[in-house]
Structures are given as structure tokens and as C-alpha cells.
Amino acid sequence: MMHGNGGFRIGWLAVALGLAVGCGRETAVSVEVATGEPGASSDPPYSERVVFRSGLRLTLVRDRGLTATYPAPDGNPFGSVRQRHYARVAYFIDLPRTSLSQQVTANFQIGEYVASARQRGATRAYVDPQIADHVQQIRSGLGRPLTLNSGFRSPEHNRAVGGATYSRHIYGDAVDIDVDQARADANVRAQEIFNEARDVGVDFVLPLSETSVSVDGQPRVSWVHIDDRGF
């Protein structure tokens, strides 16, 4: 897989494991000044503030009950060398007290990253600023709108949809970008998203064969999974 400098960082083992932990299948809030580079990775350990490329700065809240539902970091499929990337999320966006129409980047609102969680009644979520920045770069590179169909999931939500235990969705740094499989050019458009994601330095892009469905007997990509797992 490609990293931001265009170099290959990991080999076949990480790719194979990535298939199991990528998309999630087994095979009081206030705006205030905060430090940190907008859009930079907020890889664990998470802090009590998050800063987005748009300049939006949010103070997060603790939810120890939710944090306790996260899997143990030392059980991650990559072993101890990657343990810090699977630290339990300790701080969350307080959804009922946050205006979800606020922009995290030029073309995306924070609500687009937590829509699926809200549909299940969630009151907490986390959105990693680096993945939001990469989604914006992909959108800008393609020059067309993108629809996000899955962002943050709590561990409970993730289990309910059959997600892998260590799915990056529970860490808030994964997004599934919708592809309209009804379109005859769905596979072409998906490949364009895939290529753009690699070009902008997304840490992991799930192979398109893993997100294809059958349409009239032919495989057609339904979504593109990307995540910024930190390696």
C-alpha cells in the first residue's frame, strides 16, 4: 500500500490482515482555541480536543462506559508493534450538543461522518481530522461530489453490522465512500476514487474486489473503503 511519500510501507501480510480489519467485515461540546495542526493525524492517544482543516475546533467529552466497550489494544491482529494504533478511544464528540452542519473541510459537514451512527441513536462519536482531510483531497482531485455512507461506528454498532472486532470504523478514522452500482460506469468511478485515495496518501484502501456486488451477473463496486490507521 502507498503512504504519503509514494513509497510502499508494508508488505503482503499487512494487506491480508487489512482485509479483515478494514471495512469492518470478518474474512459538553464547545468551540474554542486548541493546539495542533489542522487536518493532522490524531492517531492514539486521543486528546480532549480535535482540530479540523476548516478551522473547526471541538472540545470532546469522556464516556468511560463507551470506552470500556473497545477491544483490548494488545489483541489487535498486527501484534504489539501496532498496539498504540489501537488504543481505546477516550474522548468523543457530544452529538446532541454539537451543530452537525459545521464544516470540517470545504465540502463536508461533520454530520456526514456520523450519519450512520445517529441513525442508530448514538450520542457519541469520533471523527479523525486526517481522514476528513483525505476525503476532501479525494473530492477535490476528482472534481465531483462524494457521498459518505459509513463513518464512525461504536463497537456495539460495529458488531451489529457484522464488523471485524478491530474495524477502523470504531476508531473514527475510516470512511466508506458510496458508489452507485446502478451506474454502468460504477467500476470506473470506483477505480478513480481508489486511485485518488492512493495518490493523496491514505494509509489503507480496501481492494475493490472486496466491496463488489453482483448486478445482472456482473461484479460492480458498491463502495470504496479508506482509512488512516497510522501505518
Secondary structure, 3 states (H helix, E strand, C coil): CECCCCCECCCHHHHHHHHHHCCCCCCCCCECCCCCCCCCCCCCCCCCEEECCCCCEEECEECHHHHCCCCCHHHCCCCHHHHHHHCCCCEEEEHHHCCCCCEEECCEEHHHHHHHHHHCCCCEECCCHHHHHHHHHHHHHHCCCCCEEECCCCHHHHHHCCCCCCCHHHHCCEEEEECCCCCCCHHHHHHHHHHHHHHHCCCEECCHHHHEEEECCEEEECEEEEECCCC
